[in-house]
């Protein structure tokens, strides 16, 4: 990417520009169709039929009915409507620190948002622990973390039923992004689906941020959990149109028929319009012709290898996790895995100064997120890691020097990190029900300023 003065930046976070910024194939597809026709979706057009055919060919056979929308938020809102109509229930189980969109119905099921707002958790919303094997209650040394986390969902269902509640759906990102680049342990989704369906609910897989080959080996991230796991509803968005507003819900005929039988017609003026579908088709063509899934696997493996070497070198790196071009770097203050929140903010600002765009997220905003366009190269990976290495080296040396020079009465190098702070990109905070930005972002800003001051001196 380039700014208004021509300065170049390496984009390591833009999962929207999926096949690359302004890919000529996408640009030409949109231009060609716009020169012919773009209109209200009530007018039938071959593009929507062809795109639905191509899209469903990438999914398990049972997922065969498409509803086209304009955004991931619209898609997830519609998925909730489908589930609730199908089962006749309202309650939803979501994961801690999950984010599913900005509509009211989605804020209600997104702890990432509602825990920082003034509204309390709704009675029909149930929050299960994120299946985080690095920071969660069941970690990598647990005998069966998948089973343990799934049992938490089972307990939630049983307690809800004991209060007379009925579960309509369980919703989760196939890989949790805002939650801190969390990869669920193998077998977790299968067990959860069993419990949820046994309670009369459906399983919604949110692929808005992680679909379309980002996992590398699989086109859809939920597929990495095995052929025996098939969601009832899949939502998708962001990378679908390479920046063009395009999203979709795909479900089974049984659920779709139950929805249509309600008598309430679903219609979306722009969802699936001729230009959107032309763009979507171009994206699918490019993913295939440029072997971007293969690239995600090759470059992702190479990048993880480089980062593991940095982990051995830098105490600040606590964990490297990821699949394909979806990778997280969990920064820590110590061997107790205390989140290095301020350090993470310092790193992303310094990386930007060096021409590399990163972001941080997770409950403590200490996880560096890497989910670049799928054309990311090994050269790009090397450049990013080299810059990161330099910044961490300076940061750690400054901390060591400070520790040696100050007395025990002075402020220690590593204060307890605040629960959360802004990453400077989204303008939001996350982590607790208390208060939004002032307290936490202020604490983080103060600590970030302290780090910067130490480095200058």
C-alpha positions as CSV (number, residue, x, y, z in Angstrom):
1,X,0.0,0.0,0.0
2,X,1.1,3.6,-0.5
3,X,0.2,6.8,1.3
4,X,-0.6,10.2,-0.1
5,X,3.2,11.0,-0.2
6,X,4.1,7.8,-2.0
7,X,5.5,6.0,1.1
8,X,5.3,2.2,0.8
9,X,3.8,-0.1,3.4
10,X,3.7,-3.8,3.6
11,X,0.1,-4.9,4.5
12,X,0.1,-7.8,6.9
13,X,-3.5,-7.4,8.2
14,X,-5.8,-6.8,5.3
15,X,-8.0,-9.9,5.0
16,X,-10.4,-7.9,2.9
17,X,-8.1,-7.4,-0.1
18,X,-8.0,-11.1,-0.3
19,X,-6.3,-11.7,-3.7
20,X,-4.3,-8.4,-3.5
21,X,-5.1,-4.7,-3.5
22,X,-6.7,-3.6,-6.8
23,X,-6.1,-7.0,-8.5
24,X,-6.5,-6.2,-12.2
25,X,-8.7,-9.3,-12.7
26,X,-11.1,-8.1,-10.1
27,X,-11.1,-4.5,-11.4
28,X,-11.7,-5.6,-15.0
29,X,-14.6,-7.9,-14.0
30,X,-16.3,-5.1,-12.1
31,X,-15.7,-2.6,-14.9
32,X,-16.9,-5.0,-17.6
33,X,-20.2,-5.8,-15.8
34,X,-20.8,-2.1,-14.8
35,X,-20.6,-1.2,-18.5
36,X,-23.4,-3.7,-19.3
37,X,-25.8,-3.7,-16.4
38,X,-26.1,-3.4,-12.6
39,X,-29.5,-3.3,-11.1
40,X,-31.9,-4.3,-8.3
41,X,-31.6,-8.0,-7.4
42,X,-35.3,-8.5,-8.2
43,X,-34.3,-8.6,-11.8
44,X,-33.0,-12.1,-12.7
45,X,-29.4,-12.4,-13.9
46,X,-27.2,-15.3,-14.8
47,X,-24.3,-14.1,-12.6
48,X,-26.0,-14.8,-9.4
49,X,-26.9,-18.4,-10.5
50,X,-23.4,-19.0,-11.7
51,X,-21.8,-17.6,-8.6
52,X,-24.1,-19.7,-6.3
53,X,-23.1,-22.8,-8.3
54,X,-19.4,-22.1,-8.0
55,X,-19.7,-21.2,-4.3
56,X,-21.6,-24.2,-3.2
57,X,-19.2,-26.5,-5.1
58,X,-16.6,-25.5,-2.5
59,X,-18.8,-26.7,0.3
60,X,-20.1,-30.0,1.6
61,X,-23.1,-31.2,-0.4
62,X,-25.8,-30.5,2.2
63,X,-25.0,-26.8,2.2
64,X,-26.8,-25.8,-1.0
65,X,-29.0,-22.7,-0.5
66,X,-27.5,-19.3,-0.8
67,X,-28.7,-15.9,0.5
68,X,-26.7,-13.0,-0.7
69,X,-26.1,-9.9,1.4
70,X,-23.8,-6.9,1.4
71,X,-21.7,-7.5,4.6
72,X,-20.7,-10.0,7.1
73,X,-22.9,-8.3,9.7
74,X,-26.0,-8.7,7.4
75,X,-25.0,-12.4,6.9
76,X,-24.7,-13.2,10.6
77,X,-28.0,-11.3,11.3
78,X,-29.7,-13.4,8.7
79,X,-28.1,-16.6,10.1
80,X,-29.7,-15.9,13.5
81,X,-33.1,-15.4,11.8
82,X,-32.7,-18.7,10.0
83,X,-31.8,-20.6,13.1
84,X,-34.5,-19.0,15.3
85,X,-37.2,-19.6,12.7
86,X,-36.0,-23.2,12.1
87,X,-36.0,-24.2,15.8
88,X,-38.6,-21.8,17.2
89,X,-36.2,-20.8,19.9
90,X,-34.3,-17.6,20.7
91,X,-31.3,-18.4,22.8
92,X,-27.8,-18.3,21.4
93,X,-24.5,-19.7,22.7
94,X,-21.5,-17.6,21.8
95,X,-17.8,-17.6,22.7
96,X,-16.1,-15.3,25.1
97,X,-14.6,-12.2,23.3
98,X,-16.3,-13.2,20.1
99,X,-17.2,-10.5,17.5
100,X,-19.9,-11.2,14.8
101,X,-20.9,-7.8,13.5
102,X,-22.2,-4.3,14.3
103,X,-25.9,-4.7,14.0
104,X,-28.0,-4.7,17.3
105,X,-28.7,-8.4,17.0
106,X,-25.0,-9.1,16.7
107,X,-23.7,-6.7,19.4
108,X,-26.0,-8.7,21.7
109,X,-24.1,-11.9,20.9
110,X,-20.6,-10.4,20.7
111,X,-18.9,-10.2,24.1
112,X,-16.1,-8.3,22.4
113,X,-18.6,-5.4,22.2
114,X,-21.2,-5.8,24.8
115,X,-18.8,-6.4,27.7
116,X,-17.5,-2.8,27.1
117,X,-20.8,-1.1,26.6
118,X,-23.5,0.0,29.0
119,X,-25.9,-2.8,28.1
120,X,-25.8,-5.9,30.2
121,X,-25.7,-9.4,28.6
122,X,-29.2,-10.4,27.5
123,X,-30.9,-13.3,29.1
124,X,-31.1,-15.3,25.9
125,X,-27.3,-15.0,25.4
126,X,-24.9,-17.6,26.9
127,X,-21.2,-17.2,26.8
128,X,-18.9,-20.2,26.6
129,X,-15.1,-20.0,27.2
130,X,-13.0,-19.5,24.1
131,X,-11.2,-22.7,23.3
132,X,-7.8,-21.1,24.0
133,X,-5.2,-23.7,24.8
134,X,-2.6,-21.1,25.6
135,X,-4.4,-18.7,28.0
136,X,-7.7,-20.5,28.7
137,X,-8.6,-22.7,31.7
138,X,-7.7,-25.9,29.7
139,X,-4.2,-25.5,28.2
140,X,-1.8,-27.4,26.0
141,X,-0.8,-29.7,28.8
142,X,-4.4,-30.8,29.4
143,X,-5.2,-34.4,28.5
144,X,-8.3,-33.5,26.5
145,X,-8.7,-29.7,26.0
146,X,-11.3,-30.2,23.2
147,X,-13.5,-32.3,25.4
148,X,-13.1,-30.0,28.4
149,X,-14.0,-26.9,26.5
150,X,-16.9,-28.7,24.8
151,X,-18.2,-29.8,28.2
152,X,-18.4,-26.2,29.2
153,X,-20.9,-25.7,26.4
154,X,-22.8,-28.8,27.6
155,X,-23.0,-27.4,31.1
156,X,-24.3,-24.1,29.7
157,X,-27.0,-26.0,27.8
158,X,-28.0,-27.9,30.8
159,X,-28.2,-24.9,33.1
160,X,-30.2,-22.9,30.4
161,X,-32.6,-25.8,30.1
162,X,-33.0,-25.9,33.8
163,X,-34.2,-22.3,33.7
164,X,-36.7,-23.2,31.0
165,X,-34.5,-21.7,28.1
166,X,-34.2,-23.4,24.7
167,X,-31.1,-23.2,22.5
168,X,-31.6,-22.0,18.9
169,X,-27.9,-21.8,17.9
170,X,-24.3,-22.0,18.7
171,X,-22.2,-19.5,16.7
172,X,-18.4,-19.3,16.4
173,X,-15.7,-18.2,14.0
174,X,-14.0,-21.3,12.7
175,X,-10.8,-19.6,13.9
176,X,-11.4,-16.8,16.4
177,X,-9.8,-13.6,15.2
178,X,-10.8,-10.7,17.6
179,X,-10.4,-13.3,20.4
180,X,-6.7,-13.4,19.8
181,X,-6.1,-15.7,16.7
182,X,-7.4,-18.7,18.5
183,X,-7.3,-22.1,16.8
184,X,-9.8,-24.5,18.4
185,X,-8.3,-27.9,19.4
186,X,-9.1,-30.8,17.2
187,X,-12.5,-32.4,18.0
188,X,-13.9,-29.4,19.8
189,X,-16.4,-28.4,17.1
190,X,-17.6,-32.0,16.6
191,X,-18.4,-32.4,20.4
192,X,-20.1,-29.0,20.5
193,X,-22.2,-29.7,17.5
194,X,-23.4,-32.9,19.1
195,X,-24.4,-31.2,22.3
196,X,-26.1,-28.2,20.5
197,X,-28.0,-30.4,18.1
198,X,-29.0,-32.7,20.9
199,X,-30.5,-29.6,22.6
200,X,-32.5,-28.7,19.4
201,X,-30.1,-26.0,18.2
202,X,-28.0,-25.5,15.0
203,X,-24.3,-24.8,14.5
204,X,-23.4,-21.6,12.7
205,X,-19.8,-21.3,11.4
206,X,-18.7,-17.7,10.9
207,X,-16.2,-17.7,8.1
208,X,-16.4,-13.9,7.5
209,X,-12.8,-13.3,8.4
210,X,-11.2,-16.7,7.8
211,X,-12.8,-18.2,4.7
212,X,-11.9,-18.6,1.0
213,X,-8.7,-20.6,1.4
214,X,-7.0,-18.6,4.2
215,X,-6.3,-21.8,6.1
216,X,-4.3,-23.1,3.1
217,X,-5.0,-26.8,2.9
218,X,-8.8,-26.2,3.1
219,X,-11.0,-23.7,1.3
220,X,-13.1,-23.2,4.5
221,X,-11.5,-23.1,7.9
222,X,-14.2,-25.3,9.4
223,X,-13.0,-28.1,7.1
224,X,-9.8,-28.4,9.1
225,X,-11.8,-30.0,11.9
226,X,-12.5,-33.0,9.7
227,X,-14.9,-34.4,7.2
228,X,-17.2,-35.5,10.0
229,X,-17.9,-31.9,11.0
230,X,-20.4,-30.0,8.8
231,X,-22.1,-26.8,10.1
232,X,-25.8,-26.2,9.6
233,X,-25.2,-22.6,8.5
234,X,-22.1,-20.9,7.1
235,X,-21.6,-17.2,6.9
236,X,-19.1,-15.4,4.8
237,X,-18.1,-11.9,3.8
238,X,-14.9,-9.7,3.8
239,X,-12.6,-11.5,1.3
240,X,-15.6,-12.6,-0.8
241,X,-15.5,-9.4,-2.9
242,X,-11.9,-8.4,-2.4
243,X,-13.1,-5.1,-0.9
244,X,-16.3,-4.9,-2.8
245,X,-19.3,-5.2,-0.4
246,X,-20.4,-8.8,-0.8
247,X,-21.4,-11.5,1.7
248,X,-23.5,-14.6,1.9
249,X,-25.3,-17.2,4.1
250,X,-25.3,-20.8,2.9
251,X,-27.5,-23.4,4.6
252,X,-29.4,-26.6,4.0
253,X,-32.7,-26.9,2.1
254,X,-34.4,-28.0,5.3
255,X,-33.5,-24.8,7.2
256,X,-34.3,-22.6,4.1
257,X,-37.7,-24.2,3.6
258,X,-38.6,-23.6,7.3
259,X,-37.5,-20.0,6.9
260,X,-39.6,-19.5,3.8
261,X,-42.6,-21.1,5.3
262,X,-42.8,-18.3,7.9
263,X,-44.4,-16.2,5.2
264,X,-41.9,-13.4,5.7
265,X,-40.1,-13.0,2.3
266,X,-36.4,-12.3,2.5
267,X,-35.2,-9.8,0.0
268,X,-32.0,-7.7,-0.4
269,X,-31.9,-4.9,-2.9
270,X,-28.2,-5.2,-3.7
271,X,-27.2,-8.6,-2.3
272,X,-26.1,-10.7,-5.3
273,X,-26.4,-7.9,-7.9
274,X,-24.7,-8.5,-11.3
275,X,-21.5,-6.5,-10.5
276,X,-21.1,-8.1,-7.0
277,X,-21.4,-11.6,-8.5
278,X,-19.0,-10.7,-11.4
279,X,-16.5,-9.6,-8.8
280,X,-17.0,-12.7,-6.7
281,X,-16.5,-15.0,-9.7
282,X,-13.2,-13.2,-10.5
283,X,-12.0,-13.7,-6.9
284,X,-12.8,-17.4,-7.1
285,X,-11.0,-17.6,-10.5
286,X,-7.9,-15.8,-9.1
287,X,-7.7,-18.0,-6.0
288,X,-7.6,-21.0,-8.3
289,X,-5.4,-19.7,-11.1
290,X,-2.8,-18.2,-8.8
291,X,-2.9,-21.2,-6.4
292,X,-3.4,-18.9,-3.5
293,X,-4.4,-21.7,-1.2
294,X,-1.1,-23.4,-1.9
295,X,0.6,-20.0,-1.4
296,X,-1.1,-19.7,2.0
297,X,0.2,-23.1,3.0
298,X,3.8,-22.5,1.8
299,X,4.2,-18.9,3.0
300,X,2.3,-19.6,6.2
301,X,4.6,-22.5,7.1
302,X,7.7,-20.4,6.2
303,X,6.5,-17.5,8.3
304,X,5.7,-19.7,11.3
305,X,9.2,-21.2,11.0
306,X,10.8,-17.8,11.0
307,X,8.7,-16.7,14.0
308,X,9.5,-19.8,16.0
309,X,13.2,-18.8,15.6
310,X,12.3,-15.4,17.0
311,X,10.4,-17.0,19.8
312,X,13.6,-18.8,20.9
313,X,15.4,-15.5,20.7
314,X,13.0,-13.1,22.3
315,X,11.4,-13.6,25.8
316,X,8.6,-11.2,24.8
317,X,7.2,-13.9,22.4
318,X,5.2,-16.3,24.4
319,X,3.3,-18.2,21.7
320,X,3.2,-18.5,18.0
321,X,-0.1,-20.1,16.6
322,X,-1.8,-20.2,13.3
323,X,-2.7,-22.1,10.2
324,X,-2.0,-20.9,6.6
325,X,-2.0,-17.1,6.5
326,X,-3.8,-16.7,9.8
327,X,-1.2,-16.3,12.5
328,X,-1.0,-14.8,16.0
329,X,2.0,-13.7,18.1
330,X,1.1,-13.7,21.8
331,X,3.4,-11.2,23.6
332,X,4.1,-11.8,27.3
333,X,5.9,-10.0,30.1
334,X,7.1,-13.1,31.9
335,X,7.0,-16.9,32.1
336,X,3.7,-16.6,33.8
337,X,2.2,-15.5,30.5
338,X,1.3,-12.1,31.8
339,X,0.0,-10.2,28.7
340,X,2.5,-7.6,27.3
341,X,-0.2,-5.2,26.2
342,X,1.8,-2.0,26.1
343,X,4.7,-3.7,24.4
344,X,2.3,-5.0,21.7
345,X,1.0,-1.4,21.1
346,X,4.6,-0.2,20.9
347,X,5.5,-2.9,18.4
348,X,2.6,-2.1,16.0
349,X,3.4,1.6,16.1
350,X,7.1,1.0,15.5
351,X,6.3,-1.5,12.7
352,X,4.2,1.2,11.0
353,X,7.1,3.6,11.3
354,X,9.2,1.0,9.5
355,X,6.6,0.5,6.8
356,X,4.9,-2.7,8.0
357,X,1.2,-2.7,9.0
358,X,0.2,-4.9,11.9
359,X,-2.5,-4.9,14.5
360,X,-3.1,-6.3,17.9
361,X,-6.2,-8.0,19.5
362,X,-7.3,-10.5,22.0
363,X,-8.8,-9.9,25.4
364,X,-5.7,-8.1,26.5
365,X,-4.7,-6.6,23.1
366,X,-1.4,-8.3,23.3
367,X,-1.7,-10.7,20.3
368,X,-0.1,-9.4,17.1
369,X,-2.5,-10.4,14.2
370,X,-1.2,-11.5,10.9
371,X,-3.8,-12.1,8.2
372,X,-2.5,-10.5,5.0
373,X,-3.7,-10.6,1.4
374,X,-3.3,-14.1,0.1
375,X,-0.6,-13.1,-2.4
376,X,1.8,-12.5,0.6
377,X,5.3,-13.9,-0.4
378,X,8.2,-15.4,1.5
379,X,10.1,-12.2,0.8
380,X,7.3,-10.2,2.5
381,X,7.4,-12.6,5.4
382,X,11.2,-12.2,5.7
383,X,10.9,-8.4,5.7
384,X,8.1,-8.4,8.3
385,X,10.1,-10.7,10.7
386,X,13.3,-8.8,10.2
387,X,11.6,-5.6,11.2
388,X,9.9,-7.3,14.2
389,X,13.2,-8.8,15.3
390,X,14.8,-5.3,15.3
391,X,12.0,-3.7,17.3
392,X,11.9,-6.5,19.9
393,X,15.7,-6.5,20.3
394,X,15.7,-2.7,21.0
395,X,12.7,-3.1,23.3
396,X,14.2,-5.9,25.4
397,X,17.6,-4.2,25.6
398,X,16.0,-1.0,26.8
399,X,14.1,-3.0,29.4
400,X,17.3,-4.8,30.6
401,X,19.2,-1.5,30.9
402,X,16.4,0.1,32.8
403,X,16.1,-2.8,35.2
404,X,19.9,-2.6,36.0
405,X,19.9,1.2,36.5
406,X,16.8,1.8,38.6
407,X,16.4,1.1,42.3
408,X,13.7,-1.1,43.8
409,X,11.7,2.1,44.6
410,X,11.5,3.1,40.9
411,X,8.8,1.9,38.5
412,X,9.7,-1.6,37.3
413,X,10.2,-2.2,33.6
414,X,7.1,-4.4,33.3
415,X,4.1,-3.2,35.1
416,X,0.9,-5.3,35.1
417,X,-0.7,-4.8,31.7
418,X,-4.2,-3.3,31.6
419,X,-7.1,-5.6,30.7
420,X,-7.3,-4.1,27.2
421,X,-6.4,-1.1,25.1
422,X,-6.9,0.2,21.6
423,X,-4.8,-1.0,18.8
424,X,-4.8,2.4,17.2
425,X,-6.8,1.1,14.3
426,X,-10.2,0.1,15.5
427,X,-10.6,2.8,18.1
428,X,-12.3,0.3,20.5
429,X,-11.3,-1.4,23.7
430,X,-12.1,-4.8,25.0
431,X,-11.8,-7.0,28.0
432,X,-14.2,-6.2,30.8
433,X,-17.7,-5.1,31.5
434,X,-16.5,-2.0,33.2
435,X,-15.5,0.8,31.2
436,X,-14.7,1.6,27.8
437,X,-11.9,3.5,26.6
438,X,-10.9,6.1,29.1
439,X,-9.6,4.0,31.9
440,X,-8.0,1.2,29.9
441,X,-6.8,3.1,26.9
442,X,-5.4,5.7,29.2
443,X,-3.5,3.1,31.2
444,X,-2.2,1.6,28.0
445,X,-1.2,4.9,26.5
446,X,0.7,5.9,29.7
447,X,2.6,2.7,29.6
448,X,3.2,2.9,25.9
449,X,4.5,6.5,26.4
450,X,6.8,5.3,29.2
451,X,8.2,2.6,26.9
452,X,8.8,5.1,24.2
453,X,10.5,7.6,26.6
454,X,12.8,4.8,27.9
455,X,13.8,4.0,24.3
456,X,14.6,7.6,23.5
457,X,16.7,8.0,26.6
